[in-house]
Amino acid sequence: MFSISLEKRLPRRNMFRLYRLSILLHLFGEWTLAKEWGRIGTRARSRFDWFRTQSEVEQAMLELVAFKTRRGYLTKPE
């Protein structure tokens, strides 16, 4: 449904990280926040969190994007 990618690139510290968030509607009507993260160019780790309503999953995504932005991640254009 909706996804956003964040990157953190700090060559002097050899840090090249990717964090991707996606909001998905589960087959049985639950909302899922899919998270993928890892070093750019490698296989990402993933985690799925389930929510009852769309507003809950959107709020969780906004909070996570704000947290990652404070940590130095930038939005990657799709």
C-alpha positions as CSV (number, residue, x, y, z in Angstrom):
1,M,0.0,0.0,0.0
2,F,2.5,2.6,1.2
3,S,6.2,2.5,1.7
4,I,9.1,4.8,2.6
5,S,12.9,4.2,2.4
6,L,15.4,5.9,4.6
7,E,19.2,5.9,4.2
8,K,22.1,6.8,6.4
9,R,25.5,7.3,4.5
10,L,28.6,8.3,6.5
11,P,31.6,7.2,4.3
12,R,34.2,8.4,6.9
13,R,32.7,6.0,9.4
14,N,32.0,3.3,6.7
15,M,28.3,3.4,7.5
16,F,25.9,2.7,4.7
17,R,22.5,1.8,6.1
18,L,19.0,1.3,4.7
19,Y,15.7,1.2,6.6
20,R,12.5,0.5,4.7
21,L,9.0,0.7,6.1
22,S,5.8,-0.6,4.4
23,I,2.2,-0.5,5.4
24,L,0.2,-3.6,4.2
25,L,-3.3,-4.8,4.6
26,H,-3.3,-8.4,5.9
27,L,-5.5,-11.1,4.2
28,F,-7.8,-11.1,7.3
29,G,-8.2,-7.4,7.7
30,E,-5.3,-6.6,10.0
31,W,-2.8,-3.9,9.2
32,T,0.9,-4.8,9.0
33,L,4.0,-2.6,9.4
34,A,6.8,-4.3,7.6
35,K,10.3,-3.2,8.5
36,E,13.5,-4.0,6.6
37,W,16.9,-2.9,7.6
38,G,20.6,-3.5,7.0
39,R,23.7,-2.4,5.2
40,I,23.1,-1.1,1.7
41,G,23.8,-3.8,-0.9
42,T,23.4,-6.8,1.5
43,R,20.4,-8.9,2.4
44,A,18.1,-7.1,4.8
45,R,16.7,-8.3,8.0
46,S,12.9,-8.0,8.4
47,R,10.2,-7.8,11.1
48,F,6.4,-7.5,10.9
49,D,4.2,-5.8,13.4
50,W,0.4,-6.2,13.3
51,F,-2.2,-3.5,14.2
52,R,-6.0,-3.5,14.4
53,T,-6.6,-0.2,12.6
54,Q,-5.1,1.8,9.8
55,S,-4.6,4.8,12.1
56,E,-2.6,2.8,14.6
57,V,-0.2,1.5,12.0
58,E,0.2,4.9,10.4
59,Q,0.9,6.5,13.8
60,A,3.6,3.8,14.5
61,M,5.2,4.5,11.1
62,L,5.3,8.2,11.7
63,E,6.9,7.8,15.1
64,L,9.5,5.4,13.7
65,V,10.3,7.8,10.8
66,A,10.7,10.7,13.2
67,F,13.0,8.6,15.4
68,K,15.2,7.5,12.5
69,T,15.3,11.1,11.1
70,R,16.6,12.2,14.5
71,R,19.3,9.5,14.3
72,G,20.5,10.9,10.9
73,Y,18.6,8.9,8.3
74,L,17.4,10.8,5.2
75,T,14.4,9.9,3.0
76,K,15.4,8.2,-0.1
77,P,13.5,9.2,-3.2
78,E,11.7,6.3,-4.8
